[in-house]
């Protein structure tokens, strides 16, 4: 087996050169990180669940006309994706006050916001991914006004879709992070959705008791992260009932079978 060429390794994923020009293989790691990589752990099977959940959600978005970088899931841990030039901005969509938003503005966690809002964060670990304005983005040429407008509009469309999808399975979409990238074809540039959508990048609460079903279980030392991610997968119809989470080791399990 030929050794694949590493393109980039981040906190939760690794990119390798893909089989064709303009493609990458995206590998989902089991690493859990928080607070700008200050808190770290390896959680067996997390990458498997994030791969499958993200594939399911991005496929839904592709089918409704929102272009994403996803081409197909390759195996339990990998996706074939379009190679994009990542815009160095995180688009955070908030529906309910939580996390740093609550702390920064003194708004009680769980407060329903009057309308969804979008915050922009500059992707820079050394600076701690600071909150920035449209003007900061423009003067630093991180994105053009048109790119920012397009990505913001798409973020709100994705929010509308995900709110309904999660509500149907008894989950509140509190907030989530999106990333976008540039892609060229025949000298024409497009901005498309990249990265992932998973419990690593969303805040998801149970509708009935507001139990956290996302990475806050790791951030806040609540425990049960894999059980929470498994619950999200089961509610979405991805993971069959009766699967034993303890058997998920490095993406291989006798009882853990992914639905096609």
N, C-alpha and C positions, 0 to 999 in steps of 0.2 A: 504493500500500500504506500503510495507516494505521500511524502510529508507536505501538508498544506502550508501555504504562506500566510503568516499572521499579518493582518492589516492593523488591528487596534484591539487593545484589551481595556475594558472599563471595569467598573465596580461589579456589575451583575452579568455582563455579556462579553463575548469575544467575537471579533469579526475576522473571518478568513477570506482569502480570495475565492470567488465562486468558480463554477465550471465554465462559465461563459463570460465574455467581456461585459462589463457593466453590471455584474452580479457579485454578491457576497454570500457567504454562509454565516449565519448568526447563531452562535452557541450560547445557550442559557446556563449560567453557572449556578451553583448552590450557595454562593456567598450572600450573606445578608449584611447590609451596612446601614448606618444611620449617623446623623449629625456630621455630615461631610466626612464620612469614612472614619470618624473617631471611635465608633462602636462597630465591631465586626464579629461575625460568626459564620460557620458553615452549617447549613441545615439541609440534610440529605433529602433530595427529592423536590426541593423548592423550584429548581430550574425546570424540571419536568412539568410541573403544574403551570408555571408562568408561561412556558412555551405553548402549551395547549390552550390556555385561557386566552392569551394574546392572539394566537392564530384564529381562534373562534371569533373573537371580537373584530379583528381586522378584516377577516373574510366577510363578515356582515357589512362592514363599512364599504368595502370594495363593491359588494353587490348592490348597495344603494347609491353608488355613483361617487363616493368619496375615495379618491385614489390613495392607496397606501403603498409602502415599499414591499409589502408581502407578495411573494410569488406563490410559495407553497411551503407547507411543513415537510421537512425531509425525514425526520425521525423523532424520537422522544425528546431530544434536546436541541434540535437544530431546525432552522428555517432557511430557505433560499429566498433572498431578498434583492431588490434593486439597489444598486450602489448609488447613494445620494451624497451631496455635499451638505452636511448638517448646518442648519442655521443655529448659531450659538445662543439661542434663547429658549428657555423653558416657558411654555404657556400653561399657567395654572388656572384652571376653571374652578370657581367656588360657588356652591349652592347653599351650603350651611357653614356657619362659622366653626372653625376647628384649628388645632395646631398653632403654628406661628401667627396666623391671622388673628386668632382670639387673643393671644398674648400681646401682640403688637398694638392692637386697637382697643383692648379691654372689653371685648364683646364675649359674652358667655358662650362657651362651647355648646353647640347644638342649636344655636339661634338660626332660624331660617332667614336667609337674606331676602331682601325685597325683590331682587332679580339676580340672575347669575352674573358674576363679575369675572374678569380675566386679569391676572397679574402677570408681569413679565420678569423673569429672572435671568441674569447673564450667567451662562454656563462657564464658571471658572472656579475650580476647587480652591486655588490659593486665596481667592477673595471671598470664599464662602458662598458662591452663587448669589450675589446681591440682587435685591429688588431694584428694578430699573424702570424708567419711563419710556414712552414712545420717543421723546426727544433724545434721550441717551442712546437709544437704538439707532436713530437716524444719524446723529452727528458722528457716531463711531463706525458707521457703515456695517453694522452687524446684520442688518436687513434693510431693504428698501421700503419706502412707504407702501408701495403696492404689495410687496411680499408680506409685510406685517398685517395689512388690511385683509388679504386673502386668508392668511393663517388664522387670524382672529375670527373671521366669519366662519371658517371651517370648524374651528374649535367649538363655537356655539351650536353649530349643526350637530356635531358629534355629541355634545352635551345633551341636547334634546333627545337624540336617539338612545343614548346610554341610560338616561333617567328612566325612560319607559321600559327598556329592556330589563334593567335591574329591579324596578318596581314590580314588574310582573312575577318575579321570583322572590319577592319579600325582602329586597335589599334597598337601602337608601344610598344614593350616590352623593356623598358629602362634598368631595372635591377630587380633582385628578390632574395629572401633569401630562402634557403632550409635547412632542418635539417634531419639527418639520425639517425637510431637506429639499435642496434644489436638484432637479434632474433635467438633463438636456436630451432632446431628440430632434434631429434635423435642424440644429441651431435654434430650436425653440425651447425656452426654459419654462419649467413648471415647478410649483411648490407642492409637495405631497407629504402626507403623514408618514413619519418614520418611528423608530424606536419600538416601543411596546405599550400595550394597555393591559394591566394585570393588577392583582392586589398589591404588588410592589409600588405601583404608580398611582393608585386610587385610594381614597378613604371610602370604605364600604361598611355600613352599619346595618344590622338586622332591623327590620321595620318595627318589630314588636318590642324588643327590649334594648335596642341600640347597642347590642353586642358588637364589638369591633371584629371585622372579618378581613383585616388588611395588615400592612406592615407596622401599624401602631402597636400591635401585639409584641413586636420585637423592640420597637423604640422605647416603649413604656414598661418593658419587663413584665408583660401580662401572661406570657407563656401561651402555648397552644397555637403557634403560628401555622404549622402545617395542617392542623385540624381545621383552622379557619379557611385556609386556601382550598383545602379539600371540599369544605362546605360550599364555597363559591362555585367550584367546578361541578359539584353534584347538582346544585340548583340550576345551573345553566344547561344541564343535561349532557355535560361533557364526560363526566366520570360516573360510572355505574354505581348504584347502591351496593354495599357489601364489600367494596374494595378496602383492603387493609393497608392503611397508610404506613405501618411499620415495615411493610415489605418493599416499599419504594427505596431502593438503594442505587444511587448513580443512574437513575432512569430505567432500571430493570426490575421488574416485579412479576411474580407468577400470577398474582390476582389482579394487578393493576393493568387494565386493558383500555386503551384509548379508543373511543368511538370514531369510526371513519366519517 
